[in-house]
Amino acid sequence: MNGCIIRTTNLTRDFKTGSGQTIRAVDQLNLEIPQGIVFGFLGPNGSGKTTTIRLLLGLLEPNEGSAEVFGLNTRTQADDIRQQTGALLEHTGLYERLSAEDNLDFYGRVYRLPAGERQARIQELLSQMGLWERRKEVVGNWSRGMKQKLAVARAMLHRPKLLFLDEPTAGLDPVAAAALRDDLAHLVNDQKVTVFLTTHNLMDAEKLCEQVAVIRSGRLLAAGSLDELRKRRSGAQVEIFGRGFSPALLDQIRALPAVASLQEQNSHLVLEMRENAELAPIMTQLVLGGAQIEEVRKNAASLEDIFLDLVDEEKA
Amino acid sequence: MIYDIYTIARKELKEILAQRGSLRSGVTNLLIVVAIIGVLFPLQYGVEWLTSPLGLITVAWLPLMMTMGLVADSFAGERERHTLETLLASRLSDQAILFGKITAAVTYAMIFVAAGILLGALTVNLQHPGAGFYPLANLVGAVVFSLLGSLLIAGAGVQVSLHASNVRQAYQRMSIGFILIWLPIVLGPQVLPEAWIQQIVLWLENINVRQAVIAAGVVLTVIDAALIALNIKRFRRTQLILD
């Protein structure tokens, strides 16, 4: 396995539509995901994220290529893979007529947890999620946020080595999404589990993921750590706070070859620099031109910037 | 595998009992049916309920109808309520899921049968002390045919439910199938020529009941086995996800 928990080689999956057309949901996907990290699989709706999870769990068979999870082939050893993984898929998958405790008890039995361990684990997870007091309630009456939390607890119940989370914060209000994100971060740290997280919520990825891959129309656009992806981005953005930014001085700065764009926003400047350009000469020019600089802030590109750049590049 | 089947069947039965959100209302619904076949009918028929095969036939027959609802829900319900994919993503084998669903349906029917039989005997004996119990042959026949009948409905129902997009569609398809089976029996006497009917009646009068029951049992067993084999062959989780 060489430290890789997931490896895909030219993984491809087509679907036939009702009109007989073939749609390629996953296209020649090559991924290598190391053990013990939170891996973010980013892409817009319909980009092939869910199909990839289904392929990795052996719920779908690839048309071309192959995938290995724990070094096991998803086509021939899917039962063994599912034994060691937990999943929160597109829907919570909770039995809404049953109580929270009954839902977890069922999956505890499915994963053959002995009665004592099962009860202790249910209590541990529900307590961590703040749901222990409400364990006897029928899940159907719960809010979406609570259901998502319970579904995460269910996915982690049998201490899987690998956890698939498909859009865990989708459809949640910002407060519930933040709470679930915190719970996830806590659980992942606590339980030392590798997580394959699909999302189009870039805040989830930025806060939780050590490595990410960006997919669009089934094709991989980029993969790596956030820092590696930031380096792919052409120039840096700098915010400059101060006084004395005369229109003539700003025109002078705009004319510099290192400057891609310069805008004045609410009494500070937003400077986009070209690739490999240096900031010091620009600052010198500003000071010599009579500006009084109070603060300079160099912004790292956000995941959103990187993501939009990649999608734009791919479109172009 | 046995434990996995038990786990699935246990969950199915729990869900049925909690159908309306509370265990009490689910149990109350079931008790009403048991009271009809175990108390009301025996009170009306008296000792004849024990001595005539009619009582046991009624007890063995009614629960099978109730199984239809449970089995229609088995996969179509999981699909409709978005729980199927999570279940399929678990470690359970295809066979464990399939047999768990069938076991739940059969167990559900057999609980009714057992409750109906025992309660019926108790009711008659309270009304007519010393009335005794059902003749052994009748009792064995009723239990065996209930088992085979519920397996038939479960096997056919799972097949329908596997490929229906929701519970309503599954139930409609099962009802249509049921009507198609019964239609010839109900309409036959009205459309067949009088001479044919007389011949059939004559044949039925001369039939060896014991042999006929055994033959019917063998036929049912063969059909049940064929349906289970078909279910095993057609239950593919990679296909279910696409459905």
Interface residues (C-beta under 8 A of the other chain):
Chain A: F15 R54 L57 G58 L59 L60 E61 D79 R82 Q83 T85 A87 L89 E90 H91 T92 G93 L94 Y95 E96 R97 L98 D102 F106 Y107 R109 V110 Y111 R112 V138 G140 N141 F164
Chain B: Y3 D4 T7 R10 K11 K14 E15 A18 Q19 G21 S22 R81 H82 T83 E85 T86 L87 L88 A89 S90 R91 L92 S93 R237 T238 I241 L242
